[in-house]
Amino acid sequence: MSKPRVLFVSRTRYRLPLAPTLARKWDALARELDPCVIATAHDEPAADGMFVLVSPRSGASFWLSLPFLVAREVRRFRPDAILTQSPYEAAAALLARTLVRSHARIVTDVHGDWRTATRLYGSPLRAALRPFADAVAAAALRRADAVRTVSAYTSRLVRELGIEPASSFPAIIDLDAFESPPVDPPVTPVALFVGVLERYKNVDGLADVWPRVAARVPQARLHVVGKGTLENVVLQLLRTHPASVAWTRELDAAGVAAAMDDATLLVLPSRSEGMGRVAIEAFCRARPVVGTRVGGIPDLVEDGVNGLLVDSGSSESLAAALEKLLTDQARARELGARAREGVQPLLQTPEAFAERTRALVDGLLS
Protein backbone atom coordinates (compact mmCIF):
# COMPACT_ATOMS: atom_id res chain seq x y z
CA MET A 1 0.00 0.00 0.00
CA SER A 2 1.46 3.37 -1.02
CA LYS A 3 2.09 5.96 1.63
CA PRO A 4 0.11 9.23 1.56
CA ARG A 5 2.09 12.30 0.55
CA VAL A 6 1.76 14.80 3.39
CA LEU A 7 2.99 18.38 3.58
CA PHE A 8 3.60 19.57 7.16
CA VAL A 9 3.46 23.33 7.73
CA SER A 10 4.54 25.10 10.90
CA ARG A 11 6.60 27.96 12.24
CA THR A 12 8.66 25.60 14.40
CA ARG A 13 12.40 26.23 14.18
CA TYR A 14 14.67 23.39 13.06
CA ARG A 15 18.37 22.99 12.53
CA LEU A 16 19.77 20.47 10.03
CA PRO A 17 20.90 17.82 10.63
CA LEU A 18 18.16 17.12 13.15
CA ALA A 19 18.91 16.46 16.80
CA PRO A 20 18.44 12.76 17.74
CA THR A 21 15.07 13.35 19.42
CA LEU A 22 13.62 15.13 16.39
CA ALA A 23 15.21 12.65 14.01
CA ARG A 24 13.39 9.81 15.76
CA LYS A 25 10.07 11.62 15.39
CA TRP A 26 10.49 12.29 11.67
CA ASP A 27 11.95 8.86 10.98
CA ALA A 28 8.83 7.35 12.54
CA LEU A 29 6.58 9.60 10.46
CA ALA A 30 8.54 8.74 7.30
CA ARG A 31 7.83 5.04 7.87
CA GLU A 32 4.09 5.78 7.80
CA LEU A 33 3.92 8.72 5.38
CA ASP A 34 5.79 10.38 2.54
CA PRO A 35 6.47 13.72 4.29
CA CYS A 36 7.65 17.15 3.24
CA VAL A 37 8.08 19.86 5.88
CA ILE A 38 7.87 23.64 5.59
CA ALA A 39 9.24 25.24 8.76
CA THR A 40 11.64 27.92 9.98
CA ALA A 41 15.42 27.71 10.14
CA HIS A 42 17.26 28.48 13.35
CA ASP A 43 19.81 30.50 11.39
CA GLU A 44 20.14 30.41 7.61
CA PRO A 45 17.60 28.88 5.20
CA ALA A 46 18.27 25.21 4.53
CA ALA A 47 16.78 22.22 2.75
CA ASP A 48 17.27 18.49 2.36
CA GLY A 49 15.14 15.69 0.97
CA MET A 50 12.39 16.29 3.53
CA PHE A 51 12.74 19.79 5.01
CA VAL A 52 12.35 23.24 3.48
CA LEU A 53 13.52 25.67 6.17
CA VAL A 54 12.87 29.32 5.44
CA SER A 55 14.60 32.36 6.87
CA PRO A 56 13.68 33.19 10.50
CA ARG A 57 11.86 36.33 9.47
CA SER A 58 9.77 38.66 11.58
CA GLY A 59 6.22 37.54 12.25
CA ALA A 60 4.60 39.83 9.70
CA SER A 61 6.88 38.85 6.80
CA PHE A 62 6.58 35.14 7.65
CA TRP A 63 2.79 35.13 7.62
CA LEU A 64 2.54 37.30 4.50
CA SER A 65 4.88 35.00 2.56
CA LEU A 66 3.59 31.68 3.92
CA PRO A 67 0.65 31.17 1.48
CA PHE A 68 3.05 31.54 -1.46
CA LEU A 69 5.64 29.22 0.13
CA VAL A 70 2.95 26.60 0.66
CA ALA A 71 1.60 27.10 -2.87
CA ARG A 72 5.06 26.56 -4.30
CA GLU A 73 5.55 23.30 -2.41
CA VAL A 74 2.04 22.10 -3.24
CA ARG A 75 2.84 22.53 -6.94
CA ARG A 76 6.17 20.74 -6.57
CA PHE A 77 5.32 18.02 -4.04
CA ARG A 78 1.63 17.45 -4.91
CA PRO A 79 0.57 16.31 -1.43
CA ASP A 80 -2.53 14.30 -0.67
CA ALA A 81 -2.92 16.17 2.62
CA ILE A 82 -1.54 19.26 4.35
CA LEU A 83 -1.07 19.10 8.12
CA THR A 84 -0.74 22.48 9.84
CA GLN A 85 0.44 23.32 13.33
CA SER A 86 -2.31 25.82 14.14
CA PRO A 87 -5.36 27.53 12.59
CA TYR A 88 -3.09 30.34 11.36
CA GLU A 89 -0.97 27.99 9.24
CA ALA A 90 -4.24 26.38 8.14
CA ALA A 91 -5.46 29.75 6.85
CA ALA A 92 -2.29 30.07 4.76
CA ALA A 93 -2.72 26.50 3.45
CA LEU A 94 -6.36 27.16 2.49
CA LEU A 95 -5.31 30.21 0.49
CA ALA A 96 -2.45 28.28 -1.12
CA ARG A 97 -4.80 25.45 -2.07
CA THR A 98 -7.07 27.94 -3.79
CA LEU A 99 -4.17 29.61 -5.59
CA VAL A 100 -2.96 26.37 -7.18
CA ARG A 101 -6.37 24.66 -7.42
CA SER A 102 -5.19 21.70 -5.39
CA HIS A 103 -7.45 19.00 -3.96
CA ALA A 104 -5.17 18.30 -0.97
CA ARG A 105 -7.09 17.82 2.25
CA ILE A 106 -6.17 20.18 5.08
CA VAL A 107 -5.84 19.17 8.73
CA THR A 108 -5.12 21.67 11.47
CA ASP A 109 -3.81 20.92 14.93
CA VAL A 110 -5.09 22.77 17.97
CA HIS A 111 -2.43 22.73 20.68
CA GLY A 112 -4.02 25.47 22.79
CA ASP A 113 -6.19 28.55 22.68
CA TRP A 114 -5.23 30.11 19.34
CA ARG A 115 -6.38 33.52 20.61
CA THR A 116 -3.40 33.59 22.97
CA ALA A 117 -1.14 34.56 20.06
CA THR A 118 -2.51 38.13 20.00
CA ARG A 119 -3.21 38.45 23.72
CA LEU A 120 -0.46 36.85 25.79
CA TYR A 121 2.43 36.34 23.38
CA GLY A 122 5.06 38.57 21.82
CA SER A 123 4.79 42.32 21.49
CA PRO A 124 1.78 44.11 23.02
CA LEU A 125 1.31 45.63 19.56
CA ARG A 126 -0.21 42.31 18.52
CA ALA A 127 -3.37 43.39 20.33
CA ALA A 128 -4.28 45.53 17.32
CA LEU A 129 -4.58 42.34 15.26
CA ARG A 130 -7.02 40.57 17.60
CA PRO A 131 -10.28 41.05 15.64
CA PHE A 132 -8.65 40.08 12.33
CA ALA A 133 -6.63 37.17 13.75
CA ASP A 134 -9.61 35.77 15.67
CA ALA A 135 -11.79 35.88 12.56
CA VAL A 136 -9.13 34.27 10.36
CA ALA A 137 -8.48 31.45 12.86
CA ALA A 138 -12.18 30.69 13.36
CA ALA A 139 -12.77 30.64 9.60
CA ALA A 140 -9.78 28.35 9.06
CA LEU A 141 -10.99 25.92 11.70
CA ARG A 142 -14.42 25.77 10.10
CA ARG A 143 -13.07 25.37 6.55
CA ALA A 144 -10.36 22.82 7.33
CA ASP A 145 -11.20 19.27 6.32
CA ALA A 146 -10.30 17.96 9.78
CA VAL A 147 -9.19 19.21 13.18
CA ARG A 148 -6.90 17.33 15.53
CA THR A 149 -6.75 18.29 19.21
CA VAL A 150 -4.22 17.30 21.88
CA SER A 151 -6.26 17.29 25.09
CA ALA A 152 -9.75 17.38 26.57
CA TYR A 153 -9.36 21.13 26.98
CA THR A 154 -8.46 21.80 23.34
CA SER A 155 -11.33 19.54 22.25
CA ARG A 156 -13.69 21.72 24.30
CA LEU A 157 -12.33 24.84 22.59
CA VAL A 158 -13.03 23.38 19.15
CA ARG A 159 -16.51 22.19 20.11
CA GLU A 160 -17.37 25.73 21.20
CA LEU A 161 -17.16 26.58 17.48
CA GLY A 162 -19.47 23.70 16.64
CA ILE A 163 -16.65 21.51 15.28
CA GLU A 164 -16.09 17.91 16.30
CA PRO A 165 -12.40 16.92 16.34
CA ALA A 166 -11.54 14.21 13.84
CA SER A 167 -8.94 12.87 16.28
CA SER A 168 -7.38 13.74 19.62
CA PHE A 169 -3.97 12.57 20.74
CA PRO A 170 -1.06 14.25 22.55
CA ALA A 171 2.33 15.36 21.38
CA ILE A 172 5.42 13.18 21.60
CA ILE A 173 7.28 12.77 24.87
CA ASP A 174 10.99 12.01 24.43
CA LEU A 175 11.09 8.84 26.52
CA ASP A 176 14.80 8.36 25.88
CA ALA A 177 15.48 11.38 28.07
CA PHE A 178 12.79 10.86 30.71
CA GLU A 179 12.18 7.13 31.16
CA SER A 180 15.23 6.20 33.28
CA PRO A 181 14.54 5.50 36.98
CA PRO A 182 13.99 8.80 38.83
CA VAL A 183 16.44 10.05 41.43
CA ASP A 184 15.76 11.52 44.86
CA PRO A 185 15.12 15.27 44.98
CA PRO A 186 18.00 17.49 46.12
CA VAL A 187 18.45 18.42 49.76
CA THR A 188 18.19 22.11 48.86
CA PRO A 189 14.58 22.87 47.82
CA VAL A 190 14.42 23.98 44.18
CA ALA A 191 11.45 25.15 42.10
CA LEU A 192 11.93 24.68 38.35
CA PHE A 193 10.19 26.66 35.61
CA VAL A 194 10.53 25.42 32.01
CA GLY A 195 8.87 27.27 29.16
CA VAL A 196 8.97 30.21 26.79
CA LEU A 197 9.32 33.53 28.56
CA GLU A 198 6.01 34.95 27.36
CA ARG A 199 3.00 36.42 29.12
CA TYR A 200 0.86 33.33 28.62
CA LYS A 201 3.35 31.32 30.68
CA ASN A 202 3.09 33.99 33.43
CA VAL A 203 6.80 34.11 34.11
CA ASP A 204 6.24 37.74 35.14
CA GLY A 205 3.77 36.59 37.78
CA LEU A 206 6.28 34.02 39.02
CA ALA A 207 8.94 36.73 39.21
CA ASP A 208 6.61 38.86 41.33
CA VAL A 209 5.92 35.94 43.68
CA TRP A 210 9.45 34.63 44.10
CA PRO A 211 10.79 37.36 46.45
CA ARG A 212 7.95 36.48 48.84
CA VAL A 213 8.80 32.77 48.68
CA ALA A 214 12.53 33.43 49.09
CA ALA A 215 11.87 35.56 52.18
CA ARG A 216 9.77 32.81 53.76
CA VAL A 217 12.05 29.94 52.67
CA PRO A 218 15.58 31.41 52.64
CA GLN A 219 17.21 28.17 51.50
CA ALA A 220 14.91 27.78 48.47
CA ARG A 221 16.12 28.27 44.90
CA LEU A 222 14.35 29.03 41.61
CA HIS A 223 15.72 27.74 38.29
CA VAL A 224 14.21 29.33 35.18
CA VAL A 225 14.72 27.59 31.84
CA GLY A 226 13.53 29.39 28.72
CA LYS A 227 13.83 32.37 26.40
CA GLY A 228 11.41 34.88 24.94
CA THR A 229 10.21 38.46 24.99
CA LEU A 230 10.13 38.62 28.80
CA GLU A 231 13.81 37.86 29.33
CA ASN A 232 14.17 41.30 30.94
CA VAL A 233 11.85 40.13 33.73
CA VAL A 234 14.17 37.24 34.55
CA LEU A 235 17.25 39.47 34.30
CA GLN A 236 15.74 41.88 36.80
CA LEU A 237 14.96 38.99 39.17
CA LEU A 238 18.54 37.80 38.84
CA ARG A 239 19.81 41.26 39.71
CA THR A 240 17.68 41.56 42.84
CA HIS A 241 17.97 37.92 44.02
CA PRO A 242 21.25 36.54 42.65
CA ALA A 243 21.66 34.03 45.47
CA SER A 244 18.31 32.30 44.95
CA VAL A 245 17.70 32.49 41.18
CA ALA A 246 19.40 30.79 38.24
CA TRP A 247 18.55 31.14 34.54
CA THR A 248 19.31 28.84 31.61
CA ARG A 249 18.15 30.13 28.23
CA GLU A 250 17.93 26.79 26.43
CA LEU A 251 18.24 23.07 27.19
CA ASP A 252 17.71 19.95 25.08
CA ALA A 253 15.46 17.16 26.34
CA ALA A 254 18.28 15.48 28.29
CA GLY A 255 19.14 18.82 29.88
CA VAL A 256 15.53 19.39 30.93
CA ALA A 257 15.40 15.90 32.48
CA ALA A 258 18.61 16.67 34.41
CA ALA A 259 17.20 20.00 35.58
CA MET A 260 14.10 18.20 36.85
CA ASP A 261 16.28 15.72 38.72
CA ASP A 262 17.97 18.71 40.37
CA ALA A 263 14.61 20.19 41.41
CA THR A 264 12.00 19.53 44.07
CA LEU A 265 9.03 20.49 41.89
CA LEU A 266 7.98 22.00 38.59
CA VAL A 267 6.04 25.27 38.70
CA LEU A 268 3.61 25.89 35.83
CA PRO A 269 1.92 29.26 36.62
CA SER A 270 0.41 29.73 33.15
CA ARG A 271 -2.37 32.14 32.21
CA SER A 272 -3.18 29.87 29.24
CA GLU A 273 -2.04 26.31 28.46
CA GLY A 274 -3.01 23.74 25.87
CA MET A 275 -1.75 20.46 27.26
CA GLY A 276 1.29 21.21 29.41
CA ARG A 277 3.69 18.59 28.05
CA VAL A 278 6.37 19.74 30.49
CA ALA A 279 4.10 18.57 33.32
CA ILE A 280 4.13 15.05 31.85
CA GLU A 281 7.90 15.21 31.64
CA ALA A 282 8.02 16.21 35.32
CA PHE A 283 5.78 13.27 36.21
CA CYS A 284 8.19 10.94 34.40
CA ARG A 285 10.95 12.21 36.71
CA ALA A 286 8.71 11.78 39.80
CA ARG A 287 8.37 15.51 40.39
CA PRO A 288 5.09 17.13 41.46
CA VAL A 289 3.68 20.15 39.67
CA VAL A 290 2.44 23.39 41.18
CA GLY A 291 0.14 24.70 38.46
CA THR A 292 -2.78 26.98 37.79
CA ARG A 293 -6.37 25.98 37.07
CA VAL A 294 -6.28 27.04 33.43
CA GLY A 295 -6.49 25.31 30.06
CA GLY A 296 -5.28 21.75 30.00
CA ILE A 297 -3.35 21.84 33.29
CA PRO A 298 -6.25 20.45 35.40
CA ASP A 299 -6.53 17.60 32.86
CA LEU A 300 -3.07 16.49 34.02
CA VAL A 301 -2.56 17.80 37.56
CA GLU A 302 -4.90 16.51 40.26
CA ASP A 303 -4.77 18.72 43.32
CA GLY A 304 -3.27 16.86 46.27
CA VAL A 305 -2.55 13.74 44.20
CA ASN A 306 0.31 14.53 41.80
CA GLY A 307 0.70 18.23 42.52
CA LEU A 308 -1.07 21.34 43.75
CA LEU A 309 -3.46 23.57 41.80
CA VAL A 310 -4.00 27.27 42.44
CA ASP A 311 -6.27 29.88 40.88
CA SER A 312 -4.71 31.83 38.03
CA GLY A 313 -3.92 35.38 39.06
CA SER A 314 -3.73 34.61 42.77
CA SER A 315 -0.19 35.54 43.76
CA GLU A 316 -0.71 34.62 47.39
CA SER A 317 -2.06 31.16 46.50
CA LEU A 318 0.90 30.48 44.20
CA ALA A 319 3.36 31.63 46.85
CA ALA A 320 1.66 29.49 49.49
CA ALA A 321 1.68 26.37 47.31
CA LEU A 322 5.37 26.79 46.49
CA GLU A 323 6.20 27.39 50.15
CA LYS A 324 4.18 24.32 51.17
CA LEU A 325 6.13 21.88 49.00
CA LEU A 326 9.52 23.57 49.29
CA THR A 327 9.35 23.28 53.08
CA ASP A 328 7.86 19.78 53.15
CA GLN A 329 10.15 17.56 51.11
CA ALA A 330 8.40 14.39 52.29
CA ARG A 331 5.09 15.67 50.89
CA ALA A 332 6.78 16.68 47.64
CA ARG A 333 8.29 13.19 47.28
CA GLU A 334 4.91 11.59 48.00
CA LEU A 335 3.17 13.63 45.29
CA GLY A 336 6.05 12.99 42.91
CA ALA A 337 5.84 9.24 43.45
CA ARG A 338 2.11 9.29 42.65
CA ALA A 339 2.82 11.38 39.56
CA ARG A 340 5.29 8.77 38.31
CA GLU A 341 2.86 5.92 39.01
CA GLY A 342 0.09 7.54 36.96
CA VAL A 343 2.05 8.88 33.99
CA GLN A 344 1.94 5.87 31.65
CA PRO A 345 -1.43 6.65 29.98
CA LEU A 346 -0.18 10.14 29.15
CA LEU A 347 2.89 9.04 27.20
CA GLN A 348 3.14 9.11 23.42
CA THR A 349 6.11 7.57 21.62
CA PRO A 350 7.18 8.76 18.16
CA GLU A 351 6.01 5.44 16.73
CA ALA A 352 2.55 5.74 18.30
CA PHE A 353 2.31 9.36 17.18
CA ALA A 354 3.20 8.39 13.61
CA GLU A 355 0.66 5.56 13.57
CA ARG A 356 -2.13 7.82 14.83
CA THR A 357 -1.18 10.51 12.34
CA ARG A 358 -1.33 7.93 9.53
CA ALA A 359 -4.75 6.76 10.74
CA LEU A 360 -5.99 10.36 10.75
CA VAL A 361 -4.76 10.96 7.19
CA ASP A 362 -6.07 7.62 5.92
CA GLY A 363 -9.48 8.31 7.40
CA LEU A 364 -9.58 11.74 5.80
CA LEU A 365 -8.51 10.51 2.37
CA SER A 366 -10.92 7.60 2.36
C-alpha positions as CSV (number, residue, x, y, z in Angstrom):
1,M,0.0,0.0,0.0
2,S,1.5,3.4,-1.0
3,K,2.1,6.0,1.6
4,P,0.1,9.2,1.6
5,R,2.1,12.3,0.6
6,V,1.8,14.8,3.4
7,L,3.0,18.4,3.6
8,F,3.6,19.6,7.2
9,V,3.5,23.3,7.7
10,S,4.5,25.1,10.9
11,R,6.6,28.0,12.2
12,T,8.7,25.6,14.4
13,R,12.4,26.2,14.2
14,Y,14.7,23.4,13.1
15,R,18.4,23.0,12.5
16,L,19.8,20.5,10.0
17,P,20.9,17.8,10.6
18,L,18.2,17.1,13.1
19,A,18.9,16.5,16.8
20,P,18.4,12.8,17.7
21,T,15.1,13.3,19.4
22,L,13.6,15.1,16.4
23,A,15.2,12.7,14.0
24,R,13.4,9.8,15.8
25,K,10.1,11.6,15.4
26,W,10.5,12.3,11.7
27,D,11.9,8.9,11.0
28,A,8.8,7.3,12.5
29,L,6.6,9.6,10.5
30,A,8.5,8.7,7.3
31,R,7.8,5.0,7.9
32,E,4.1,5.8,7.8
33,L,3.9,8.7,5.4
34,D,5.8,10.4,2.5
35,P,6.5,13.7,4.3
36,C,7.6,17.1,3.2
37,V,8.1,19.9,5.9
38,I,7.9,23.6,5.6
39,A,9.2,25.2,8.8
40,T,11.6,27.9,10.0
41,A,15.4,27.7,10.1
42,H,17.3,28.5,13.3
43,D,19.8,30.5,11.4
44,E,20.1,30.4,7.6
45,P,17.6,28.9,5.2
46,A,18.3,25.2,4.5
47,A,16.8,22.2,2.7
48,D,17.3,18.5,2.4
49,G,15.1,15.7,1.0
50,M,12.4,16.3,3.5
51,F,12.7,19.8,5.0
52,V,12.4,23.2,3.5
53,L,13.5,25.7,6.2
54,V,12.9,29.3,5.4
55,S,14.6,32.4,6.9
56,P,13.7,33.2,10.5
57,R,11.9,36.3,9.5
58,S,9.8,38.7,11.6
59,G,6.2,37.5,12.3
60,A,4.6,39.8,9.7
61,S,6.9,38.9,6.8
62,F,6.6,35.1,7.6
63,W,2.8,35.1,7.6
64,L,2.5,37.3,4.5
65,S,4.9,35.0,2.6
66,L,3.6,31.7,3.9
67,P,0.6,31.2,1.5
68,F,3.1,31.5,-1.5
69,L,5.6,29.2,0.1
70,V,2.9,26.6,0.7
71,A,1.6,27.1,-2.9
72,R,5.1,26.6,-4.3
73,E,5.5,23.3,-2.4
74,V,2.0,22.1,-3.2
75,R,2.8,22.5,-6.9
76,R,6.2,20.7,-6.6
77,F,5.3,18.0,-4.0
78,R,1.6,17.4,-4.9
79,P,0.6,16.3,-1.4
80,D,-2.5,14.3,-0.7
81,A,-2.9,16.2,2.6
82,I,-1.5,19.3,4.3
83,L,-1.1,19.1,8.1
84,T,-0.7,22.5,9.8
85,Q,0.4,23.3,13.3
86,S,-2.3,25.8,14.1
87,P,-5.4,27.5,12.6
88,Y,-3.1,30.3,11.4
89,E,-1.0,28.0,9.2
90,A,-4.2,26.4,8.1
91,A,-5.5,29.8,6.8
92,A,-2.3,30.1,4.8
93,A,-2.7,26.5,3.5
94,L,-6.4,27.2,2.5
95,L,-5.3,30.2,0.5
96,A,-2.4,28.3,-1.1
97,R,-4.8,25.4,-2.1
98,T,-7.1,27.9,-3.8
99,L,-4.2,29.6,-5.6
100,V,-3.0,26.4,-7.2
101,R,-6.4,24.7,-7.4
102,S,-5.2,21.7,-5.4
103,H,-7.4,19.0,-4.0
104,A,-5.2,18.3,-1.0
105,R,-7.1,17.8,2.2
106,I,-6.2,20.2,5.1
107,V,-5.8,19.2,8.7
108,T,-5.1,21.7,11.5
109,D,-3.8,20.9,14.9
110,V,-5.1,22.8,18.0
111,H,-2.4,22.7,20.7
112,G,-4.0,25.5,22.8
113,D,-6.2,28.6,22.7
114,W,-5.2,30.1,19.3
115,R,-6.4,33.5,20.6
116,T,-3.4,33.6,23.0
117,A,-1.1,34.6,20.1
118,T,-2.5,38.1,20.0
119,R,-3.2,38.4,23.7
120,L,-0.5,36.9,25.8
121,Y,2.4,36.3,23.4
122,G,5.1,38.6,21.8
123,S,4.8,42.3,21.5
124,P,1.8,44.1,23.0
125,L,1.3,45.6,19.6
126,R,-0.2,42.3,18.5
127,A,-3.4,43.4,20.3
128,A,-4.3,45.5,17.3
129,L,-4.6,42.3,15.3
130,R,-7.0,40.6,17.6
131,P,-10.3,41.0,15.6
132,F,-8.7,40.1,12.3
133,A,-6.6,37.2,13.8
134,D,-9.6,35.8,15.7
135,A,-11.8,35.9,12.6
136,V,-9.1,34.3,10.4
137,A,-8.5,31.5,12.9
138,A,-12.2,30.7,13.4
139,A,-12.8,30.6,9.6
140,A,-9.8,28.4,9.1
141,L,-11.0,25.9,11.7
142,R,-14.4,25.8,10.1
143,R,-13.1,25.4,6.6
144,A,-10.4,22.8,7.3
145,D,-11.2,19.3,6.3
146,A,-10.3,18.0,9.8
147,V,-9.2,19.2,13.2
148,R,-6.9,17.3,15.5
149,T,-6.7,18.3,19.2
150,V,-4.2,17.3,21.9
151,S,-6.3,17.3,25.1
152,A,-9.7,17.4,26.6
153,Y,-9.4,21.1,27.0
154,T,-8.5,21.8,23.3
155,S,-11.3,19.5,22.3
156,R,-13.7,21.7,24.3
157,L,-12.3,24.8,22.6
158,V,-13.0,23.4,19.2
159,R,-16.5,22.2,20.1
160,E,-17.4,25.7,21.2
161,L,-17.2,26.6,17.5
162,G,-19.5,23.7,16.6
163,I,-16.7,21.5,15.3
164,E,-16.1,17.9,16.3
165,P,-12.4,16.9,16.3
166,A,-11.5,14.2,13.8
167,S,-8.9,12.9,16.3
168,S,-7.4,13.7,19.6
169,F,-4.0,12.6,20.7
170,P,-1.1,14.3,22.5
171,A,2.3,15.4,21.4
172,I,5.4,13.2,21.6
173,I,7.3,12.8,24.9
174,D,11.0,12.0,24.4
175,L,11.1,8.8,26.5
176,D,14.8,8.4,25.9
177,A,15.5,11.4,28.1
178,F,12.8,10.9,30.7
179,E,12.2,7.1,31.2
180,S,15.2,6.2,33.3
181,P,14.5,5.5,37.0
182,P,14.0,8.8,38.8
183,V,16.4,10.1,41.4
184,D,15.8,11.5,44.9
185,P,15.1,15.3,45.0
186,P,18.0,17.5,46.1
187,V,18.4,18.4,49.8
188,T,18.2,22.1,48.9
189,P,14.6,22.9,47.8
190,V,14.4,24.0,44.2
191,A,11.5,25.1,42.1
192,L,11.9,24.7,38.3
193,F,10.2,26.7,35.6
194,V,10.5,25.4,32.0
195,G,8.9,27.3,29.2
196,V,9.0,30.2,26.8
197,L,9.3,33.5,28.6
198,E,6.0,34.9,27.4
199,R,3.0,36.4,29.1
200,Y,0.9,33.3,28.6
201,K,3.4,31.3,30.7
202,N,3.1,34.0,33.4
203,V,6.8,34.1,34.1
204,D,6.2,37.7,35.1
205,G,3.8,36.6,37.8
206,L,6.3,34.0,39.0
207,A,8.9,36.7,39.2
208,D,6.6,38.9,41.3
209,V,5.9,35.9,43.7
210,W,9.5,34.6,44.1
211,P,10.8,37.4,46.4
212,R,7.9,36.5,48.8
213,V,8.8,32.8,48.7
214,A,12.5,33.4,49.1
215,A,11.9,35.6,52.2
216,R,9.8,32.8,53.8
217,V,12.0,29.9,52.7
218,P,15.6,31.4,52.6
219,Q,17.2,28.2,51.5
220,A,14.9,27.8,48.5
221,R,16.1,28.3,44.9
222,L,14.4,29.0,41.6
223,H,15.7,27.7,38.3
224,V,14.2,29.3,35.2
225,V,14.7,27.6,31.8
226,G,13.5,29.4,28.7
227,K,13.8,32.4,26.4
228,G,11.4,34.9,24.9
229,T,10.2,38.5,25.0
230,L,10.1,38.6,28.8
231,E,13.8,37.9,29.3
232,N,14.2,41.3,30.9
233,V,11.8,40.1,33.7
234,V,14.2,37.2,34.6
235,L,17.2,39.5,34.3
236,Q,15.7,41.9,36.8
237,L,15.0,39.0,39.2
238,L,18.5,37.8,38.8
239,R,19.8,41.3,39.7
240,T,17.7,41.6,42.8
241,H,18.0,37.9,44.0
242,P,21.2,36.5,42.7
243,A,21.7,34.0,45.5
244,S,18.3,32.3,45.0
245,V,17.7,32.5,41.2
246,A,19.4,30.8,38.2
247,W,18.5,31.1,34.5
248,T,19.3,28.8,31.6
249,R,18.2,30.1,28.2
250,E,17.9,26.8,26.4
251,L,18.2,23.1,27.2
252,D,17.7,20.0,25.1
253,A,15.5,17.2,26.3
254,A,18.3,15.5,28.3
255,G,19.1,18.8,29.9
256,V,15.5,19.4,30.9
257,A,15.4,15.9,32.5
258,A,18.6,16.7,34.4
259,A,17.2,20.0,35.6
260,M,14.1,18.2,36.8
261,D,16.3,15.7,38.7
262,D,18.0,18.7,40.4
263,A,14.6,20.2,41.4
264,T,12.0,19.5,44.1
265,L,9.0,20.5,41.9
266,L,8.0,22.0,38.6
267,V,6.0,25.3,38.7
268,L,3.6,25.9,35.8
269,P,1.9,29.3,36.6
270,S,0.4,29.7,33.2
271,R,-2.4,32.1,32.2
272,S,-3.2,29.9,29.2
273,E,-2.0,26.3,28.5
274,G,-3.0,23.7,25.9
275,M,-1.7,20.5,27.3
276,G,1.3,21.2,29.4
277,R,3.7,18.6,28.0
278,V,6.4,19.7,30.5
279,A,4.1,18.6,33.3
280,I,4.1,15.1,31.9
281,E,7.9,15.2,31.6
282,A,8.0,16.2,35.3
283,F,5.8,13.3,36.2
284,C,8.2,10.9,34.4
285,R,10.9,12.2,36.7
286,A,8.7,11.8,39.8
287,R,8.4,15.5,40.4
288,P,5.1,17.1,41.5
289,V,3.7,20.2,39.7
290,V,2.4,23.4,41.2
291,G,0.1,24.7,38.5
292,T,-2.8,27.0,37.8
293,R,-6.4,26.0,37.1
294,V,-6.3,27.0,33.4
295,G,-6.5,25.3,30.1
296,G,-5.3,21.7,30.0
297,I,-3.4,21.8,33.3
298,P,-6.2,20.4,35.4
299,D,-6.5,17.6,32.9
300,L,-3.1,16.5,34.0
301,V,-2.6,17.8,37.6
302,E,-4.9,16.5,40.3
303,D,-4.8,18.7,43.3
304,G,-3.3,16.9,46.3
305,V,-2.6,13.7,44.2
306,N,0.3,14.5,41.8
307,G,0.7,18.2,42.5
308,L,-1.1,21.3,43.8
309,L,-3.5,23.6,41.8
310,V,-4.0,27.3,42.4
311,D,-6.3,29.9,40.9
312,S,-4.7,31.8,38.0
313,G,-3.9,35.4,39.1
314,S,-3.7,34.6,42.8
315,S,-0.2,35.5,43.8
316,E,-0.7,34.6,47.4
317,S,-2.1,31.2,46.5
318,L,0.9,30.5,44.2
319,A,3.4,31.6,46.8
320,A,1.7,29.5,49.5
321,A,1.7,26.4,47.3
322,L,5.4,26.8,46.5
323,E,6.2,27.4,50.1
324,K,4.2,24.3,51.2
325,L,6.1,21.9,49.0
326,L,9.5,23.6,49.3
327,T,9.3,23.3,53.1
328,D,7.9,19.8,53.1
329,Q,10.1,17.6,51.1
330,A,8.4,14.4,52.3
331,R,5.1,15.7,50.9
332,A,6.8,16.7,47.6
333,R,8.3,13.2,47.3
334,E,4.9,11.6,48.0
335,L,3.2,13.6,45.3
336,G,6.1,13.0,42.9
337,A,5.8,9.2,43.4
338,R,2.1,9.3,42.6
339,A,2.8,11.4,39.6
340,R,5.3,8.8,38.3
341,E,2.9,5.9,39.0
342,G,0.1,7.5,37.0
343,V,2.1,8.9,34.0
344,Q,1.9,5.9,31.6
345,P,-1.4,6.6,30.0
346,L,-0.2,10.1,29.1
347,L,2.9,9.0,27.2
348,Q,3.1,9.1,23.4
349,T,6.1,7.6,21.6
350,P,7.2,8.8,18.2
351,E,6.0,5.4,16.7
352,A,2.6,5.7,18.3
353,F,2.3,9.4,17.2
354,A,3.2,8.4,13.6
355,E,0.7,5.6,13.6
356,R,-2.1,7.8,14.8
357,T,-1.2,10.5,12.3
358,R,-1.3,7.9,9.5
359,A,-4.7,6.8,10.7
360,L,-6.0,10.4,10.8
361,V,-4.8,11.0,7.2
362,D,-6.1,7.6,5.9
363,G,-9.5,8.3,7.4
364,L,-9.6,11.7,5.8
365,L,-8.5,10.5,2.4
366,S,-10.9,7.6,2.4
